[in-house]
């Protein structure tokens, strides 16, 4: 027998009080007054032996009541817990999964609510001085502290949903690390118990990095939805990346049905600036469907939008946010070489949204590339190594490059740039007298510009071209001569090149209507519109403009949140990085503005849909996976409506204070009954 608070046992000395009362109250002489001796006969003769027995019984009951009351406050127990007031020899670590998937509906409400209730029931079974570690997916510094019972219950109440996702490797290794730190701080700790409450989605059940453990006890409770079903918006995209005023663009969205039943008439609400439309879709069981809707742009500038569905199981993934820009100002850097052609700048000048900055090849510096969408090399024969490096950096950051060669461009330096951009190198110049014969009408470059049936299209004639072996590259030819020689190519790095200079001795392209069309189309496709959406936590760098005061920090802001993100500098380019744990924890899904001293951009954030899965581990697979990592002491239970917390083998100490209180009550009631009904 051990006592949680043994110092209280000194109060047993209080039994002296009833003994003193017995000596001075029950043994004192009583005087009886009567007026006549005739009443003496009516008095009953007291039996001294019976009276003494009554007095001794009352004394015994009072002593027992005091003894057991003191023992109850000392909290007697038997079991593995130590008896000192400084704490026990065991540490209990409780993990509560508070990821978004735990918002699913269970038998008694949301899974997270059930898990928190069960965790508090478990903690309440232990003595008040038992030490606990309470942790959730945040794994914050405050969760590294050992807590008493009261503080542990308080910390559980503070747990709320988080978009942070952790696998089992991270959780168990973190629990062990904290336990080891506590063991070093308190040498009395020699037993550890780990309790994990989660839905155990298969995507996050990773145990490959868990080390073996033959001593600790692992208690696992799995919470699963009452109905295993969920549907969510998976992704969105536009048919065309170009958005113009008063023109329609088709918005596509994909919805996944993760259930074994077909969803009929699922309500989908699409909303953008000045546009709202509801539609209904049917989704077969276990399938995804792609639907589309025409959106007409009636407002310039940044447009925020969202797609919302009405799902009955999980709500956190029912809204998908996106944003895009309508007719932003398009900035172009035109680098003129020795053989530059004035018609190039004139072609771009026909579009009011295009802002062209012209500079001589010899005057180029790195700062000129900032905030440009397209760099045009106009009549360039040769390039310096520094300019090649700057153009490659510009291309790697998402910029487009359009190369118009000079009359003597077949040299190593310019070909080095072409190869790095994924374009065929310029070969030797050769004579030809052929018309352009074929255009890649089906390529997205010419989509909605020409129709293949348009026989009236007047194509240019070429006298001189640079030969190229486009089959050795990944470039796509867009215009051919009659002998199948390409004269215009594009690469997958958003770069373009002519394979003939623009002099009238080489061709008459600048006199044809197709020339300004090609120039404007390249400018149009080079627009670096913001990404439609970004997934919080993914390694995706978001470019930001440099046109703001350097001393003003960049903020991500909406009506509810303001966050200063991590900024990565790459040369003269700046990028927002939202991959860190701080961004995952503090940012919520929604539409945001990028703000410095003014609004410089927009951002649409969505939570990773990995947790939208309804694929859960089974009880057997959980046991087998952990046992394969040499974890032997495992108890796995599945939460249900009739779940009994006593099923969990927690190796609890046997407590007796309740029995002591019961004995105290019995003693008090017995004394009252004896005093009232035992007549002498």
C-alpha positions in Angstrom: 0.0 0.0 0.0 1.3 3.4 -1.0 0.0 6.9 -0.4 0.0 9.8 -2.8 0.2 12.4 -0.1 1.7 10.5 2.9 2.3 13.7 5.0 -1.5 14.0 5.5 -1.4 10.8 7.7 -0.1 13.0 10.6 -3.7 14.2 10.9 -4.7 10.7 12.3 -3.7 12.1 15.6 -7.1 13.9 15.5 -8.6 10.7 16.9 -7.6 12.1 20.3 -10.6 14.4 20.0 -13.4 11.8 20.2 -11.5 10.0 23.0 -11.3 13.1 25.1 -15.0 13.8 24.4 -15.8 10.2 25.5 -13.9 10.6 28.8 -15.4 13.9 29.8 -18.9 13.6 28.4 -20.1 10.0 28.7 -18.5 9.4 32.1 -19.8 12.5 33.9 -22.4 12.1 36.6 -26.0 13.3 35.9 -28.3 14.9 38.5 -31.9 13.9 38.4 -34.5 16.3 40.0 -37.9 14.9 41.0 -40.6 16.3 43.3 -41.8 13.1 44.9 -40.4 9.7 45.7 -43.4 8.2 44.0 -41.8 8.9 40.7 -38.7 6.9 41.5 -40.6 3.8 40.7 -41.3 5.0 37.2 -37.6 5.4 36.3 -36.1 2.6 34.5 -33.1 1.0 35.9 -30.2 1.6 33.5 -28.2 -1.3 32.7 -24.6 -0.2 33.0 -23.2 -2.9 30.7 -25.5 -1.9 27.8 -24.8 1.8 28.2 -21.1 1.2 28.1 -21.5 -0.8 24.9 -23.4 2.0 23.3 -20.8 4.6 24.3 -17.9 2.4 23.0 -19.6 1.9 19.7 -20.1 5.6 19.2 -16.5 6.2 20.1 -15.3 3.5 17.7 -17.4 4.9 14.8 -16.0 8.4 15.4 -12.4 7.2 15.5 -13.0 5.2 12.3 -14.6 8.2 10.5 -11.5 10.4 11.3 -9.0 7.7 10.4 -10.6 6.9 7.0 -11.2 10.5 6.2 -7.5 11.3 6.7 -6.5 8.2 4.7 -8.8 9.3 1.9 -7.0 12.6 1.6 -3.7 10.8 1.6 -5.0 8.8 -1.4 -3.9 5.2 -0.9 -3.1 3.1 -4.0 -1.4 0.0 -5.1 0.4 -0.4 -8.4 3.4 0.9 -10.4 3.3 4.5 -9.4 5.8 5.8 -6.8 4.7 7.3 -3.6 6.6 10.6 -3.4 4.7 13.9 -3.8 7.2 15.0 -6.5 5.5 12.8 -9.1 5.4 9.2 -10.5 7.9 7.0 -12.1 6.0 6.9 -15.4 5.4 9.5 -18.1 2.3 9.3 -20.3 2.4 11.0 -23.7 -0.9 11.6 -25.4 -1.1 12.5 -29.1 -4.4 14.0 -30.5 -4.6 14.2 -34.2 -6.1 17.7 -35.0 -5.6 17.6 -38.8 -8.5 18.7 -41.0 -9.5 15.1 -41.7 -10.6 14.8 -38.0 -13.5 17.2 -38.8 -15.4 14.3 -40.4 -18.6 13.3 -38.6 -18.4 10.3 -36.3 -20.9 8.5 -34.2 -20.9 11.2 -31.5 -20.0 14.3 -33.4 -16.8 15.4 -35.1 -13.9 13.0 -34.7 -11.6 15.6 -33.0 -14.3 16.3 -30.4 -14.5 12.6 -29.7 -10.8 12.3 -29.4 -10.5 15.2 -27.0 -13.3 13.8 -24.8 -11.6 10.4 -24.7 -8.2 11.9 -23.9 -9.7 13.7 -20.9 -11.4 10.6 -19.7 -8.1 8.8 -19.8 -6.3 11.5 -17.9 -9.0 11.7 -15.3 -8.4 8.0 -14.3 -4.9 8.8 -13.1 -3.9 10.4 -9.7 -3.5 14.2 -9.7 0.3 14.1 -9.6 0.7 11.9 -12.7 2.8 13.7 -15.4 1.5 14.0 -19.0 2.8 15.2 -22.3 0.0 16.5 -24.5 0.8 17.0 -28.1 -1.0 17.6 -31.5 0.2 18.2 -35.0 1.7 21.6 -34.2 4.5 20.0 -32.2 5.2 23.4 -30.7 7.7 24.2 -28.0 4.9 24.5 -25.4 4.0 20.9 -26.0 7.4 19.7 -24.8 6.5 20.4 -21.1 5.4 17.7 -18.7 2.0 18.7 -17.2 0.0 17.7 -14.2 -3.5 16.4 -14.5 -5.2 19.9 -14.3 -2.9 21.5 -16.9 -3.1 18.5 -19.2 -6.9 18.8 -19.3 -6.6 22.5 -20.0 -4.2 22.0 -22.9 -6.6 19.4 -24.5 -9.3 22.0 -24.4 -7.0 24.4 -26.4 -6.5 22.0 -29.3 -8.1 23.1 -32.5 -7.9 22.2 -36.2 -4.7 22.8 -38.1 -3.7 22.3 -41.7 -0.4 20.9 -40.6 0.0 17.2 -41.6 2.2 14.8 -39.7 3.0 11.1 -40.3 3.4 8.5 -37.6 7.2 8.5 -37.9 7.3 12.1 -36.9 4.8 11.8 -34.0 6.3 8.7 -32.3 9.9 9.9 -32.7 9.0 13.3 -31.3 7.2 11.6 -28.3 10.3 9.5 -27.6 12.6 12.5 -27.8 10.6 14.4 -25.3 10.3 11.4 -23.0 14.1 11.0 -23.1 14.6 14.6 -22.1 12.2 14.2 -19.2 14.0 11.0 -18.1 17.3 12.9 -18.0 15.7 15.7 -15.9 14.1 13.2 -13.5 16.0 10.0 -12.8 12.9 8.4 -11.2 11.2 8.1 -14.6 11.6 4.5 -15.8 8.3 3.8 -17.5 6.8 5.4 -20.6 3.3 5.1 -22.1 2.3 6.4 -25.5 -1.4 7.0 -26.3 -2.3 8.0 -29.9 -5.8 9.1 -31.0 -6.2 9.6 -34.7 -8.2 8.5 -37.8 -4.9 7.0 -39.1 -5.3 7.8 -42.8 -3.2 5.5 -45.0 -1.4 8.5 -46.6 0.1 9.5 -43.3 0.7 6.1 -41.7 4.5 6.0 -42.2 6.5 3.8 -39.8 9.7 3.2 -41.7 11.8 5.4 -39.5 10.5 4.2 -36.1 13.1 2.4 -34.0 12.3 -0.7 -32.0 10.9 -0.4 -28.5 10.3 -3.4 -26.3 9.6 -1.7 -23.0 7.0 1.1 -23.5 3.3 0.6 -23.7 1.5 1.9 -26.9 -2.3 2.4 -26.7 -3.9 3.3 -30.0 -7.5 4.4 -30.5 -8.7 4.9 -34.1 -11.6 7.2 -34.9 -13.3 6.8 -38.3 -16.3 8.6 -39.9 -19.7 7.1 -39.5 -20.0 7.3 -43.3 -16.8 6.9 -45.4 -17.6 9.4 -48.1 -16.3 12.8 -49.2 -16.2 14.9 -52.4 -14.0 18.0 -53.0 -12.8 20.3 -55.8 -9.5 18.9 -57.0 -8.2 21.7 -59.3 -9.3 24.5 -61.6 -7.9 25.9 -64.9 -8.9 28.1 -67.8 -9.1 27.1 -71.4 -6.9 30.0 -72.3 -4.2 31.6 -70.1 -5.1 35.0 -71.6 -7.9 37.1 -70.1 -9.3 40.0 -72.1 -12.0 42.5 -71.3 -15.6 41.7 -72.5 -14.4 38.3 -73.7 -15.5 34.9 -72.4 -13.1 32.3 -71.1 -14.0 28.8 -70.2 -13.3 27.8 -66.6 -12.8 24.1 -66.0 -12.9 22.5 -62.6 -12.5 18.9 -61.5 -14.5 17.3 -58.6 -13.6 14.0 -57.0 -16.1 11.7 -55.3 -14.3 9.5 -52.7 -17.2 7.3 -51.8 -18.9 4.0 -52.8 -22.1 5.7 -53.8 -23.0 8.0 -56.7 -23.6 11.6 -55.9 -26.7 13.0 -57.6 -27.3 16.7 -58.1 -24.3 18.0 -56.2 -24.7 21.8 -55.9 -21.7 23.7 -57.2 -21.5 27.5 -56.8 -19.0 29.5 -59.0 -18.3 33.0 -58.0 -16.0 35.7 -59.4 -16.2 39.5 -59.4 -19.6 40.4 -60.7 -20.4 36.8 -61.7 -22.2 34.1 -59.8 -23.7 30.9 -61.1 -25.0 27.7 -59.5 -25.1 24.4 -61.2 -25.7 20.7 -60.4 -23.5 17.8 -61.3 -23.6 14.0 -60.9 -20.5 12.1 -59.9 -20.2 8.3 -60.1 -18.8 6.5 -57.1 -15.0 6.6 -56.8 -14.7 8.8 -59.9 -13.8 12.4 -60.8 -15.7 14.6 -63.3 -14.5 17.7 -65.1 -17.1 20.4 -65.7 -16.8 23.8 -67.3 -18.5 27.2 -67.3 -18.1 30.3 -69.4 -17.0 33.4 -67.5 -17.2 36.8 -69.2 -14.7 39.4 -68.0 -16.4 42.7 -67.3 -13.8 44.3 -65.0 -10.1 45.1 -65.4 -7.4 44.3 -62.9 -7.2 41.5 -60.4 -10.2 39.1 -60.2 -10.8 36.9 -57.1 -12.9 33.8 -57.4 -14.0 30.6 -55.7 -15.8 27.4 -56.3 -17.9 26.0 -53.5 -19.7 22.6 -53.2 -22.2 21.5 -50.6 -20.7 18.3 -49.1 -22.3 16.6 -46.1 -19.2 14.9 -44.6 -16.1 17.1 -44.5 -16.5 20.9 -44.8 -12.9 22.1 -44.8 -12.2 21.1 -48.4 -15.5 22.4 -49.9 -14.2 25.7 -51.2 -11.4 26.2 -53.8 -10.0 29.7 -54.3 -8.4 31.1 -57.4 -7.5 34.5 -58.9 -6.3 35.9 -62.2 -5.5 39.3 -63.9 -7.4 40.8 -66.8 -5.4 42.8 -69.3 -2.4 43.7 -67.0 0.2 46.1 -68.4 2.6 44.0 -70.4 6.2 45.2 -70.1 8.7 44.3 -72.9 12.4 44.8 -73.2 13.5 45.3 -76.8 17.3 44.9 -77.2 18.3 46.3 -80.6 21.4 44.9 -82.4 23.3 46.2 -85.4 20.7 44.9 -87.9 17.6 45.8 -85.9 14.3 46.3 -87.7 12.0 49.3 -86.7 8.9 47.3 -87.7 9.3 45.2 -84.5 8.7 48.1 -82.2 5.9 49.4 -84.4 4.1 46.0 -84.3 4.1 46.0 -80.5 3.0 49.6 -80.4 -0.3 48.7 -81.9 -1.5 47.2 -78.6 -2.1 49.9 -75.9 -1.5 47.5 -73.0 2.1 46.8 -74.2 4.8 49.0 -72.7 8.1 48.7 -74.7 11.4 49.8 -73.4 14.1 49.9 -76.2 17.8 49.8 -75.5 20.9 49.3 -77.5 22.7 46.0 -77.2 25.8 47.8 -75.8 23.8 49.5 -73.0 22.0 46.5 -71.5 22.3 46.0 -67.7 20.8 43.4 -65.4 18.3 45.9 -63.8 16.5 46.4 -67.2 15.1 42.8 -66.9 13.2 43.5 -63.7 9.4 43.2 -64.1 9.6 42.5 -67.8 7.6 39.7 -69.3 9.3 39.4 -72.6 12.8 40.1 -73.9 13.1 40.6 -77.7 16.6 40.4 -79.3 16.1 42.5 -82.5 18.7 41.9 -85.2 21.3 40.4 -82.9 24.4 38.7 -84.5 26.5 38.2 -81.4 26.1 38.2 -77.6 28.4 38.7 -74.7 28.7 35.9 -72.1 27.3 38.3 -69.5 24.2 39.1 -71.5 23.7 35.3 -72.2 23.8 34.7 -68.5 21.3 37.5 -67.8 18.9 36.2 -70.4 19.1 32.6 -69.1 18.4 33.8 -65.6 15.4 35.8 -66.9 14.1 32.7 -68.7 14.6 30.5 -65.7 12.5 32.9 -63.7 9.5 32.4 -66.1 10.3 35.2 -68.6 9.8 34.7 -72.4 12.5 35.4 -75.0 12.0 36.2 -78.7 15.1 36.0 -80.9 15.1 37.8 -84.3 18.6 37.1 -85.8 20.7 39.6 -87.7 22.3 38.9 -91.1 25.3 37.1 -89.7 24.0 35.2 -86.6 25.5 31.8 -87.3 28.1 31.9 -84.5 28.8 30.0 -81.3 27.6 32.6 -78.8 24.1 33.1 -80.0 23.7 29.4 -80.6 24.7 28.8 -77.0 21.8 30.9 -76.0 19.4 29.1 -78.4 20.4 25.7 -77.1 19.9 26.7 -73.4 16.4 28.0 -74.3 15.5 24.7 -76.0 15.6 26.1 -79.6 17.5 24.8 -82.6 20.8 26.5 -83.3 21.4 28.6 -86.4 23.2 26.8 -89.1 24.7 28.2 -92.2 22.8 30.8 -94.3 21.4 29.4 -97.5 19.6 30.7 -100.6 16.0 29.8 -101.2 13.1 31.3 -103.1 10.1 29.7 -101.4 6.9 30.9 -99.9 5.8 29.9 -96.4 3.5 27.0 -97.1 2.3 25.5 -93.8 1.3 26.9 -90.4 0.8 24.8 -87.3 -2.9 25.8 -87.0 -3.6 23.2 -84.3 -0.9 24.6 -82.0 -2.2 26.7 -79.1 0.0 29.5 -80.4 -2.4 30.1 -83.4 -5.6 29.1 -81.6 -8.5 31.5 -82.3 -6.2 33.4 -84.8 -6.4 31.5 -88.0 -8.6 28.8 -89.3 -7.1 26.0 -91.5 -9.8 26.6 -94.1 -8.6 30.2 -94.6 -7.2 30.1 -98.1 -6.9 33.8 -98.5 -4.0 34.0 -96.0 -1.1 35.7 -97.7 2.1 34.1 -96.4 5.6 35.6 -96.9 8.3 34.7 -99.4 11.8 33.8 -98.2 15.0 34.3 -100.2 17.5 33.5 -97.4 17.1 31.4 -94.2 19.3 29.9 -91.5 19.3 26.1 -91.7 18.5 24.3 -88.5 18.1 20.7 -87.4 14.9 21.1 -85.3 14.5 17.3 -84.9 17.5 17.2 -82.6 15.8 19.6 -80.1 12.4 19.6 -78.3 11.3 22.8 -80.1 8.0 22.9 -82.0 8.1 24.4 -85.6 5.2 26.8 -86.1 5.7 27.8 -89.8 7.4 25.9 -92.7 8.5 26.6 -96.2 7.4 24.3 -99.1 10.6 22.2 -98.6 9.6 21.7 -94.9 12.3 24.0 -93.6 11.1 25.7 -90.4 11.3 29.5 -90.3 9.6 30.0 -86.9 9.9 27.8 -83.8 8.9 27.8 -80.2 10.3 25.9 -77.2 8.7 24.6 -74.0 10.6 27.4 -72.0 8.3 30.0 -73.5 10.9 31.1 -76.0 10.6 31.9 -79.8 12.9 32.4 -82.7 12.8 33.4 -86.4 15.2 31.5 -88.7 15.7 34.4 -91.1 16.6 38.0 -90.5 13.9 40.7 -91.3 15.8 42.5 -94.1 13.9 42.8 -97.4 16.8 40.9 -99.1 16.0 37.9 -97.0 12.1 37.9 -96.9 9.1 40.2 -97.1 7.7 39.1 -93.7 7.4 42.6 -92.3 5.1 43.6 -95.2 2.6 40.8 -94.4 -0.2 41.0 -91.9 1.0 37.8 -90.2 4.1 39.6 -88.8 2.3 41.9 -86.3 0.0 39.0 -85.4 3.0 36.9 -84.5 4.6 39.7 -82.5 1.4 40.5 -80.5 0.7 36.8 -79.9 4.2 36.3 -78.5 3.7 39.3 -76.2 0.3 38.0 -75.2 1.6 34.5 -74.3 4.5 36.0 -72.4 2.3 37.6 -69.8 3.3 36.3 -66.4 -0.1 36.2 -64.9 -0.2 35.1 -61.2 -0.6 31.4 -60.7 -4.4 30.6 -60.5 -3.8 29.1 -57.0 -1.1 28.0 -54.6 -1.1 25.1 -52.2 0.0 26.1 -48.8 3.1 24.2 -47.8 4.3 23.2 -51.2 7.7 24.2 -52.6 6.4 26.7 -55.0 8.1 30.1 -55.4 5.8 33.0 -56.2 7.4 35.9 -58.1 6.8 39.4 -56.9 7.4 42.8 -58.6 10.4 44.9 -57.6 8.5 48.1 -58.1 8.0 49.1 -54.4 10.0 50.7 -51.6 12.7 48.3 -50.5 12.4 49.3 -46.9 8.7 48.2 -46.8 8.2 44.5 -45.9 6.1 42.3 -48.1 2.8 41.2 -46.5 0.1 38.7 -47.4 -3.2 40.2 -46.3 -7.0 39.8 -46.4 -9.8 40.8 -44.1 -8.9 38.2 -41.5 -5.2 37.5 -41.8 -2.0 39.5 -42.1 1.3 37.5 -42.6 4.9 38.4 -43.4 6.2 35.6 -45.6 9.7 34.3 -46.2 11.3 36.2 -49.2 13.9 34.5 -51.3 16.3 36.6 -53.4 17.7 35.2 -56.6 19.8 37.8 -58.3 17.6 40.7 -58.9 14.4 38.6 -58.5 12.3 38.2 -55.4 10.0 35.3 -54.6 7.6 34.5 -51.8 8.1 31.1 -50.2 5.1 29.5 -48.4 6.6 26.1 -47.8 7.7 26.5 -44.1 5.7 25.3 -41.1 5.0 28.9 -40.0 3.1 29.6 -43.2 1.2 26.3 -42.9 0.2 27.0 -39.3 -0.7 30.7 -39.6 -2.2 31.0 -43.1 -5.7 29.8 -44.0 -7.1 29.1 -47.4 -8.6 32.1 -49.1 -7.9 35.0 -51.4 -5.1 37.5 -50.4 -3.5 40.7 -51.6 0.3 41.0 -51.7 1.0 44.4 -50.1 4.0 46.6 -49.4 3.5 50.4 -49.5 0.7 49.5 -52.0 -1.0 46.4 -53.5 1.5 44.8 -55.8 -0.2 41.5 -56.5 -2.7 38.8 -55.5 -2.6 35.3 -54.2 -5.1 32.5 -53.8 -4.2 29.9 -51.2 -5.7 26.4 -50.8 -5.1 23.6 -48.4 -3.5 20.4 -49.7 -6.2 17.9 -50.6 -4.2 14.9 -49.4 -6.4 14.7 -46.3 -9.5 14.6 -48.3 -8.9 10.8 -48.7 -11.1 8.4 -46.9 -8.6 5.5 -47.1 -7.9 4.5 -43.5 -5.7 1.8 -42.0 -7.4 -1.2 -40.4 -6.9 -2.3 -36.9 -5.0 -5.4 -38.1 -2.7 -3.4 -40.4 -1.9 -0.9 -37.7 -0.8 -3.8 -35.4 1.2 -5.6 -38.0 3.0 -2.4 -39.2 4.1 -1.4 -35.7 5.1 -5.0 -34.8 7.2 -5.1 -37.9 9.2 -2.2 -36.3 9.8 -4.3 -33.2 7.2 -2.5 -31.1 5.7 -5.3 -28.9 3.4 -3.8 -26.3 0.6 -2.6 -28.5 -3.1 -2.3 -27.8 -5.3 -1.0 -30.7 -9.0 -0.2 -30.3 -11.5 1.3 -32.7 -13.8 3.9 -31.3 -17.5 3.2 -31.6 -20.7 4.4 -30.1 -20.5 1.9 -27.2 -16.8 2.3 -26.7 -15.6 1.6 -23.2 -12.5 3.5 -22.1 -11.8 0.8 -19.5 -10.9 -1.6 -22.4 -7.6 0.2 -22.8 -4.9 -1.5 -20.8 -3.3 1.6 -19.2 -1.8 -0.3 -16.2 -3.5 2.1 -13.9 -2.7 2.1 -10.1 -5.4 0.7 -7.9 -6.9 3.6 -5.9 -8.8 3.3 -2.6 -9.8 6.8 -1.6 -13.3 6.4 -2.8 -13.7 3.3 -0.6 -12.4 5.3 2.4 -14.9 8.1 1.8 -17.7 5.4 1.6 -16.6 4.0 5.0 -16.6 7.5 6.5 -20.2 8.1 5.3 -21.2 4.7 6.8 -19.6 5.5 10.1 -21.4 8.9 10.3 -24.8 7.4 9.4 -24.3 4.6 11.9 -23.5 7.0 14.7 -26.6 9.0 14.0 -28.8 5.9 13.9 -27.4 4.5 17.2 -27.8 7.9 18.9 -31.4 8.3 17.8 -32.9 4.8 18.0 -30.8 3.0 20.7 -32.7 3.7 23.9 -31.1 2.9 27.3 
